[in-house]
Protein backbone atom coordinates (compact mmCIF):
# COMPACT_ATOMS: atom_id res chain seq x y z
CA UNK A 1 0.00 0.00 0.00
CA UNK A 2 1.05 3.65 -0.47
CA UNK A 3 3.39 4.73 2.31
CA UNK A 4 6.21 6.95 0.95
CA UNK A 5 6.19 10.04 -1.27
CA UNK A 6 8.28 9.51 -4.44
CA UNK A 7 9.34 13.18 -4.31
CA UNK A 8 10.45 13.87 -0.72
CA UNK A 9 10.75 10.23 0.41
CA UNK A 10 8.80 11.09 3.56
CA UNK A 11 6.12 8.88 5.06
CA UNK A 12 2.70 9.98 3.85
CA UNK A 13 1.08 9.24 7.19
CA UNK A 14 -2.32 8.52 5.63
CA UNK A 15 -5.07 7.51 8.02
CA UNK A 16 -6.84 4.20 7.61
CA UNK A 17 -9.88 6.07 6.29
CA UNK A 18 -7.79 7.85 3.64
CA UNK A 19 -6.13 4.56 2.64
CA UNK A 20 -9.56 3.00 2.20
CA UNK A 21 -10.77 5.96 0.13
CA UNK A 22 -7.79 5.63 -2.20
CA UNK A 23 -8.34 1.89 -2.57
CA UNK A 24 -12.04 2.45 -3.32
CA UNK A 25 -11.25 5.13 -5.89
CA UNK A 26 -8.69 2.85 -7.57
CA UNK A 27 -11.23 0.04 -7.69
CA UNK A 28 -13.49 2.07 -9.99
CA UNK A 29 -10.70 3.83 -11.89
CA UNK A 30 -10.75 3.30 -15.66
CA UNK A 31 -7.89 1.27 -17.08
CA UNK A 32 -4.98 3.51 -18.05
CA UNK A 33 -6.17 6.38 -15.85
CA UNK A 34 -4.30 7.61 -12.77
CA UNK A 35 -5.49 8.99 -9.46
CA UNK A 36 -3.75 12.17 -8.27
CA UNK A 37 -3.44 13.63 -4.79
CA UNK A 38 -1.02 15.90 -2.95
CA UNK A 39 1.68 14.69 -0.59
CA UNK A 40 0.82 15.99 2.91
CA UNK A 41 4.53 16.72 3.47
CA UNK A 42 5.86 18.46 0.33
CA UNK A 43 2.49 19.15 -1.40
CA UNK A 44 3.77 17.77 -4.72
CA UNK A 45 1.28 15.73 -6.77
CA UNK A 46 1.51 11.95 -6.60
CA UNK A 47 0.06 9.76 -9.33
CA UNK A 48 -1.30 6.35 -8.40
CA UNK A 49 -2.13 3.90 -11.14
CA UNK A 50 -3.94 0.58 -10.85
CA UNK A 51 -4.52 -2.09 -13.49
CA UNK A 52 -8.26 -2.77 -13.42
CA UNK A 53 -7.58 -6.46 -13.93
CA UNK A 54 -5.25 -6.68 -10.96
CA UNK A 55 -6.61 -4.41 -8.21
CA UNK A 56 -3.99 -5.44 -5.70
CA UNK A 57 -1.08 -4.34 -7.93
CA UNK A 58 -0.69 -0.65 -7.10
CA UNK A 59 2.12 1.41 -8.56
CA UNK A 60 3.22 4.90 -7.59
CA UNK A 61 4.91 7.33 -9.91
CA UNK A 62 5.76 10.99 -9.98
CA UNK A 63 4.36 13.15 -12.81
CA UNK A 64 6.47 13.20 -15.97
CA UNK A 65 7.18 16.91 -15.44
CA UNK A 66 8.59 16.44 -11.92
CA UNK A 67 11.74 18.31 -10.80
CA UNK A 68 15.05 16.54 -10.28
CA UNK A 69 14.75 13.61 -7.92
CA UNK A 70 15.50 13.69 -4.23
CA UNK A 71 18.32 11.22 -4.77
CA UNK A 72 20.09 13.70 -7.05
CA UNK A 73 19.93 16.35 -4.30
CA UNK A 74 20.54 13.95 -1.41
CA UNK A 75 23.93 15.46 -0.60
CA UNK A 76 22.62 19.03 -0.22
CA UNK A 77 20.51 19.64 2.88
CA UNK A 78 21.53 23.27 3.42
CA UNK A 79 18.43 24.78 1.85
CA UNK A 80 15.12 22.93 1.41
CA UNK A 81 13.55 23.45 -1.98
CA UNK A 82 10.36 25.48 -2.22
CA UNK A 83 7.23 23.36 -2.67
CA UNK A 84 5.93 22.79 -6.19
CA UNK A 85 2.65 24.70 -6.51
CA UNK A 86 2.17 24.14 -10.24
CA UNK A 87 -1.00 22.25 -9.39
CA UNK A 88 -2.66 25.63 -8.72
CA UNK A 89 -2.79 26.41 -12.42
CA UNK A 90 -1.79 23.17 -14.08
CA UNK A 91 -4.84 21.12 -13.17
CA UNK A 92 -2.77 18.50 -11.35
CA UNK A 93 -5.41 18.30 -8.62
CA UNK A 94 -8.93 17.55 -9.77
CA UNK A 95 -12.35 17.45 -8.08
CA UNK A 96 -11.72 13.77 -7.32
CA UNK A 97 -8.73 14.42 -5.08
CA UNK A 98 -8.83 12.33 -1.93
CA UNK A 99 -6.90 14.70 0.32
CA UNK A 100 -8.48 18.13 0.51
CA UNK A 101 -8.36 20.51 3.47
CA UNK A 102 -11.14 22.73 2.12
CA UNK A 103 -14.52 21.90 3.76
CA UNK A 104 -17.01 20.63 1.21
CA UNK A 105 -20.79 20.80 1.12
CA UNK A 106 -23.12 18.66 -1.00
CA UNK A 107 -26.10 20.74 -2.20
CA UNK A 108 -29.04 18.66 -3.41
CA UNK A 109 -31.75 21.07 -4.56
CA UNK A 110 -33.63 21.12 -7.85
CA UNK A 111 -34.74 24.76 -7.71
CA UNK A 112 -31.92 26.71 -9.34
CA UNK A 113 -32.52 29.95 -7.42
CA UNK A 114 -32.58 28.28 -4.00
CA UNK A 115 -29.60 26.08 -4.93
CA UNK A 116 -27.46 29.04 -5.97
CA UNK A 117 -28.32 31.12 -2.89
CA UNK A 118 -27.45 28.29 -0.52
CA UNK A 119 -24.29 27.41 -2.46
CA UNK A 120 -23.19 31.07 -2.41
CA UNK A 121 -23.83 31.30 1.34
CA UNK A 122 -21.70 28.23 2.06
CA UNK A 123 -19.00 29.43 -0.33
CA UNK A 124 -18.86 32.76 1.52
CA UNK A 125 -18.03 30.80 4.67
CA UNK A 126 -15.14 28.96 3.01
CA UNK A 127 -16.94 25.83 1.85
CA UNK A 128 -16.62 24.27 -1.59
CA UNK A 129 -20.15 23.53 -2.90
CA UNK A 130 -20.81 20.50 -5.06
CA UNK A 131 -24.10 19.95 -6.89
CA UNK A 132 -24.37 16.45 -8.45
CA UNK A 133 -26.63 15.89 -11.42
CA UNK A 134 -28.65 13.07 -9.86
CA UNK A 135 -29.36 11.30 -6.55
CA UNK A 136 -27.33 8.31 -7.77
CA UNK A 137 -24.33 10.53 -8.48
CA UNK A 138 -24.74 12.19 -5.08
CA UNK A 139 -24.63 8.86 -3.26
CA UNK A 140 -21.60 7.77 -5.28
CA UNK A 141 -19.78 10.98 -4.35
CA UNK A 142 -20.60 10.45 -0.68
CA UNK A 143 -18.87 7.07 -0.85
CA UNK A 144 -15.55 8.62 -1.80
CA UNK A 145 -15.65 12.14 -0.35
CA UNK A 146 -15.93 13.08 3.31
CA UNK A 147 -18.36 15.98 3.03
CA UNK A 148 -18.56 18.36 5.96
CA UNK A 149 -22.15 19.31 5.20
CA UNK A 150 -25.10 18.01 3.18
CA UNK A 151 -28.10 20.16 2.20
CA UNK A 152 -31.20 18.36 0.93
CA UNK A 153 -34.49 19.80 -0.27
CA UNK A 154 -37.47 17.64 0.68
CA UNK A 155 -38.62 17.58 -2.97
CA UNK A 156 -35.25 16.63 -4.44
CA UNK A 157 -36.49 13.09 -5.13
CA UNK A 158 -40.20 13.81 -5.02
CA UNK A 159 -40.65 13.49 -1.26
CA UNK A 160 -38.53 12.98 1.83
CA UNK A 161 -40.07 9.54 2.38
CA UNK A 162 -38.92 8.39 -1.08
CA UNK A 163 -35.50 10.03 -0.88
CA UNK A 164 -32.57 7.61 -1.19
CA UNK A 165 -30.20 10.31 0.05
CA UNK A 166 -32.27 10.93 3.20
CA UNK A 167 -32.47 7.20 3.80
CA UNK A 168 -28.68 6.99 3.54
CA UNK A 169 -28.22 9.83 6.02
CA UNK A 170 -30.57 8.19 8.53
CA UNK A 171 -28.83 4.81 8.30
CA UNK A 172 -25.26 6.13 8.20
CA UNK A 173 -22.89 4.83 10.89
CA UNK A 174 -22.39 7.42 13.62
CA UNK A 175 -18.57 7.77 13.31
CA UNK A 176 -19.20 9.25 9.85
CA UNK A 177 -22.63 10.80 10.40
CA UNK A 178 -21.68 12.90 13.42
CA UNK A 179 -19.10 14.75 11.33
CA UNK A 180 -21.64 15.85 8.71
CA UNK A 181 -23.82 18.92 9.21
CA UNK A 182 -27.14 17.80 7.71
CA UNK A 183 -29.58 20.52 6.69
CA UNK A 184 -33.10 19.99 5.33
CA UNK A 185 -34.97 22.65 3.34
CA UNK A 186 -38.69 22.64 2.63
CA UNK A 187 -41.89 24.73 2.52
CA UNK A 188 -43.37 23.25 5.70
CA UNK A 189 -40.42 23.38 8.09
CA UNK A 190 -40.13 25.74 11.06
CA UNK A 191 -36.62 27.24 10.84
CA UNK A 192 -34.40 26.46 13.86
CA UNK A 193 -37.07 24.15 15.34
CA UNK A 194 -34.65 21.65 16.88
CA UNK A 195 -37.29 19.05 17.76
CA UNK A 196 -38.44 19.02 14.13
CA UNK A 197 -34.83 18.64 12.98
CA UNK A 198 -34.26 15.80 15.43
CA UNK A 199 -37.41 14.03 14.24
CA UNK A 200 -35.98 14.05 10.71
CA UNK A 201 -32.43 13.02 11.76
CA UNK A 202 -31.13 16.45 10.71
CA UNK A 203 -29.06 19.14 12.39
CA UNK A 204 -31.08 22.02 11.00
CA UNK A 205 -34.40 22.54 9.22
CA UNK A 206 -35.03 25.68 7.16
CA UNK A 207 -38.23 26.99 5.63
CA UNK A 208 -37.96 28.21 2.05
CA UNK A 209 -39.14 31.69 3.03
CA UNK A 210 -35.87 32.17 4.94
CA UNK A 211 -33.68 31.65 1.86
CA UNK A 212 -33.24 35.40 1.43
CA UNK A 213 -31.52 35.39 4.85
CA UNK A 214 -29.77 32.05 4.42
CA UNK A 215 -26.34 33.50 5.24
CA UNK A 216 -27.45 34.53 8.75
CA UNK A 217 -29.36 31.28 9.20
CA UNK A 218 -26.31 29.19 8.33
CA UNK A 219 -23.94 31.15 10.54
CA UNK A 220 -26.23 30.78 13.55
CA UNK A 221 -26.96 27.12 12.78
CA UNK A 222 -23.29 26.21 12.44
CA UNK A 223 -22.36 28.21 15.55
CA UNK A 224 -25.00 26.41 17.62
CA UNK A 225 -23.78 23.10 16.22
CA UNK A 226 -20.17 23.84 17.15
CA UNK A 227 -21.15 24.91 20.66
CA UNK A 228 -23.19 21.76 21.20
CA UNK A 229 -21.05 19.11 19.51
CA UNK A 230 -17.59 20.73 19.33
CA UNK A 231 -16.39 19.58 22.78
CA UNK A 232 -17.84 16.11 22.21
CA UNK A 233 -16.10 15.67 18.85
CA UNK A 234 -12.86 17.02 20.30
CA UNK A 235 -13.05 14.47 23.12
CA UNK A 236 -13.64 11.66 20.61
CA UNK A 237 -10.68 12.86 18.53
CA UNK A 238 -8.45 12.90 21.60
CA UNK A 239 -9.38 9.29 22.39
CA UNK A 240 -8.65 8.22 18.81
Long-range contacts (C-beta under 8 A, 24 or more apart in sequence): 1-58, 2-46, 2-48, 2-58, 2-60, 5-39, 5-41, 5-42, 5-44, 5-46, 6-46, 6-60, 6-61, 6-62, 7-39, 7-42, 7-44, 7-46, 7-62, 7-66, 7-69, 7-70, 7-84, 8-39, 8-41, 8-42, 8-44, 8-70, 9-70, 10-39, 10-41, 10-42, 11-41, 12-39, 12-40, 12-41, 13-40, 13-41, 14-40, 17-146, 18-98, 18-99, 21-98, 21-144, 21-146, 22-48, 22-98, 24-143, 24-144, 25-96, 25-98, 25-144, 26-50, 26-55, 26-58, 27-55, 34-61, 35-96, 35-98, 36-92, 36-93, 36-94, 36-97, 37-93, 37-97, 37-98, 37-99, 38-87, 38-93, 38-97, 38-99, 40-99, 42-83, 42-84, 43-83, 43-84, 43-85, 43-87, 44-83, 44-84, 45-84, 45-87, 45-92, 45-93, 63-92, 95-130, 96-144, 98-144, 100-128, 102-126, 102-127, 102-128, 103-127, 103-128, 103-148, 103-149, 104-128, 104-129, 104-130, 104-145, 104-146, 104-147, 104-148, 104-149, 105-129, 105-130, 105-147, 105-148, 105-149, 105-150, 105-151, 106-130, 106-131, 106-132, 106-138, 106-141, 106-142, 106-147, 106-149, 106-150, 106-151, 107-131, 107-151, 108-132, 108-135, 108-138, 108-150, 108-151, 108-152, 108-153, 108-156, 108-165, 109-151, 109-152, 109-153, 109-156, 109-185, 110-153, 110-155, 110-156, 111-153, 113-211, 114-153, 114-185, 114-208, 114-211, 117-211, 117-212, 117-214, 118-151, 118-185, 118-211, 118-214, 121-214, 121-215, 121-218, 122-149, 122-151, 122-218, 124-215, 125-218, 125-219, 125-222, 135-163, 135-164, 135-165, 136-164, 138-165, 139-164, 139-165, 139-168, 142-168, 146-176, 146-179, 147-180, 148-179, 148-180, 148-181, 149-180, 149-181, 149-182, 149-183, 150-180, 150-181, 150-182, 150-183, 151-183, 151-184, 151-185, 152-182, 152-183, 152-184, 152-185, 153-184, 153-185, 153-186, 154-184, 154-185, 154-186, 154-187, 154-188, 154-189, 155-186, 160-184, 160-186, 160-200, 166-200, 166-201, 169-201, 169-202, 170-201, 178-229, 178-233, 179-233, 181-221, 181-222, 181-225, 183-221, 185-211, 191-217, 192-217, 192-220, 192-221
